[in-house]
């Protein structure tokens, strides 16, 4: 089972939240959109470090 799990698939799995945040930041009309996206990325990074 683990031999079938490529590290690239794991990378894609971890990158999914980033794609959603970048989409929201680039399509927003709020000039502070990138600043608002900073908090969720820090929270996600902290959760991944704990796991």
C-alpha positions in Angstrom: 0.0 0.0 0.0 2.7 2.5 1.0 4.8 1.7 -2.1 1.8 2.8 -4.3 1.6 6.2 -2.5 3.9 8.5 -4.5 5.4 11.5 -2.7 4.1 13.6 -5.5 0.5 12.7 -4.7 1.2 13.6 -1.1 2.6 17.0 -2.3 -0.6 17.6 -4.3 -2.7 16.7 -1.3 -0.9 19.2 0.9 -1.0 21.9 -1.9 -4.8 21.8 -2.2 -5.5 24.4 0.5 -2.9 26.7 -1.1 -4.7 26.5 -4.4 -8.0 27.5 -2.7 -6.3 30.4 -0.9 -4.6 31.7 -4.0 -7.8 31.6 -6.0 -9.6 33.6 -3.3 -6.7 36.1 -3.0 -6.4 36.7 -6.8 -10.1 36.9 -7.5 -10.9 39.2 -4.6 -11.5 42.9 -5.0 -10.4 43.6 -1.5 -6.9 45.2 -1.5 -6.0 43.4 1.7 -6.8 40.0 0.3 -3.3 38.6 0.6 -3.1 39.8 4.2 -6.3 38.0 5.0 -4.9 34.8 3.4 -1.9 34.9 5.7 -3.7 33.7 8.9 -5.2 30.5 7.4 -1.8 29.5 6.0 -0.1 29.9 9.4 -2.9 27.9 11.0 -2.5 25.1 8.5 1.3 25.1 8.9 0.9 24.8 12.6 -1.5 21.8 12.3 0.9 20.0 9.9 3.8 20.5 12.3 1.8 19.1 15.2 0.8 16.0 13.1 
